[in-house]
Amino acid sequence: MANPLAGLPPRLLRTQEAARFLGISIRTLEKHRTYGTGPTYRKIGGRVLYTIRDLEAWSDIGTRKSTRDPNAGTVFPARPLTPQERGEC
């Protein structure tokens, strides 16, 4: 029997669920959203929603093999970025 949920998009998580998934506080996730340093989100009917895929993609940016990994990305803290961090200089 075919799975009736096959082909549907992943479940959308609200801020509280997304923060728990990432292991960070709700307030930190809200700050990331405000400063544009966090995961991609959707705004539907006044609600902020995240897909698991987007949360994983954002957290994967910080994946590294060692402290000296030259290919590691940076997950910035929840604060306004400096021009250097934004790549403007």
Residue pairs with C-beta under 8 A, 6 or more apart in sequence:
9 51
10 51
10 52
10 53
11 51
11 52
12 42
12 44
12 49
12 50
12 51
13 21
13 49
13 50
13 51
13 52
13 55
14 47
14 48
14 49
14 50
15 26
15 29
15 30
15 48
15 50
16 26
18 29
18 39
18 50
18 55
19 25
19 26
19 28
19 29
21 52
21 55
22 29
22 39
22 55
22 59
28 78
29 38
29 78
31 38
31 78
31 79
32 38
32 39
32 78
33 41
33 48
34 78
35 78
35 79
35 80
35 81
36 81
37 75
37 76
37 77
37 78
37 79
37 81
38 58
38 78
39 50
39 54
39 55
39 57
39 58
39 59
40 50
40 54
40 57
40 58
41 48
41 49
41 50
41 54
42 48
42 49
42 50
42 51
43 49
58 75
59 75
61 73
61 74
61 75
62 72
62 73
62 74
62 75
63 72
63 73
64 71
64 72
65 72
74 85
76 85
83 89
